[in-house]
Amino acid sequence: MRVEYSSDLHEGDRMMRCPTTDCKEAMQPDSRAGYDAVSGLECLFCPRCGHRGMKARDGVQLLFTGQHEYVFSYGPSLSHLKVILSTVAINLFRVQGIHPAQLARHVADWALLTGQACGTVRFSGDLVLSSCYTYCQQQANHHSGVSPV
């Protein structure tokens, strides 16, 4: 259900970037798909590589957390994303000053940008080779004001 169109692509003060590892272009509104008021998700596309994804117009909202599990919702939708962080991921980003809840929020944003609107996202395994790691690293650099090398 397409309801309206928005050109605001910032989540707080972060620009939504393409999650494709070698791209990182600023995502643009997808005027064909627009905003779905039922889900609270806005469709985006990358003008450089053509990737399509989504973002929560009002950001993802943390509902509750367990030991390394974070559950987020968005908009009026009853759907949710569960993010499970490995200890390695938590420690890797903690030394950069990123709190685990903020890291989980980046992972949830990444999941939406890759097209996953519900279910479980596990940030574990070979982190450095994943596009999720690249996206979170980019967000961490932006958060700390450090320029990527």
URKASUL-V571656 format. One record per helix or strand of 2 or more residues. SS is the DSSP state (@ for helix, = for strand). FROM is the first residue (numbers start at 1). TO is the last residue. If there is no record, write none. Layout:
ss=SS from=FROM to=TO
ss=SS from=FROM to=TO
This chain:
ss== from=10 to=11
ss== from=14 to=15
ss== from=26 to=29
ss== from=35 to=36
ss== from=41 to=46
ss== from=52 to=56
ss== from=61 to=65
ss== from=69 to=73
ss== from=80 to=85
ss=@ from=87 to=94
ss=@ from=100 to=113
ss== from=119 to=123
ss=@ from=127 to=129
ss=@ from=131 to=144
